[in-house]
Amino acid sequence: MTHKIRKAVFPAAGLGTRFLPATKSMPKEMLTLVDKPLIQYGVEEAVASGIESILIITGRDKASIENHFDISFELEQVLKERGKTEAFKQVRALSEIAQIVYTRQKQALGLGHAIYQAKEFAGDEAFAVMLPDDIMDSETPALKQLIDVYEKYDAPVLATMQIEGETISRFGVIDAEEVEPNVYKIKDVIEKPKYEDAPSDMAVIGRYIFTPELFDALEKTEPGAGGEIQVADGLRTLLKKGRPYYAVKLEGTRHDAGDKLGFLIATVEYALKNENLGAEFRDYLKSLNLSADSAKK
Ligand code: UTP
């Protein structure tokens, strides 16, 4: 019997080396897309997908994440006194968005190791894992798309998207058979294959539904590439045992906001869509007259 997916885990203990120096003393997950930190987009997606309880795995310098989702009496008081009702409501709503707990990953030993810290939190329930720097912009919340497949097939689900060309080598890549449009049964997952060796053009992206069986597999996983405990290795152990795993090709756009260029693109997209800023920002971009500029070069 499938459990309802009520719990989501956000690994946020990475070092964010691709975004230095910004991430030297600030968590990558608090980088701001227009006016919200990355992790808030993820938490909102989780809540819109029916999640009730959230575990954020933090590392050093992560106090700002905890403060962001906590009550700020002083700020609320000032906003009330100044009659800033809208801002007050926003700030208050954030502290009530979901039940959020925190645990620490003492060393950044990889995503698999980070997820392992959720063992107690998950208990005997299937749970979601969401990578906060993968920003998903979709009609149906991305996690909800995975939950729908989980409920239908009663098995863990990974999110995938098609990646053209050599960029595929930066991802975990699935070898899989399509069982219905956009849903795949996974045979294998290869972590960061060479372009020539990639089993498909379907990359694994940062949304997953796992069962607690993954914890046992991770316990037995030796550190792989870069001394890190890789989720893909844990997954392969389970696939080899014949456990069914599915993947869903997500509808929507994914932004890799943990990467400088990906972050800039996401910023432009979200600024253009912003109710208050969009029109003026579009005018500004038009005023740059970029095509004329590049023609000159
Ligand atoms: P990334 O590989 O994108 O994050 O991991 P990173 O290691 O922080 O970044 P770079 O590559 O050095 O720039 C995806 C997610 O997994 C978390 C990260 O915080 C991020 O949200 N993570 C990664 C952990 O929680 N612990 C780890 O040991 C590694």
Residues whose N, C-alpha, C, O or C-beta is under 5 A from the ligand:
A	BS01	UTP	P11 A12 A13 G14 L15 G16 T17 R18 F19 I57 Q107 A108 L109 G110 L111 A114 L131 P132 D133 G258
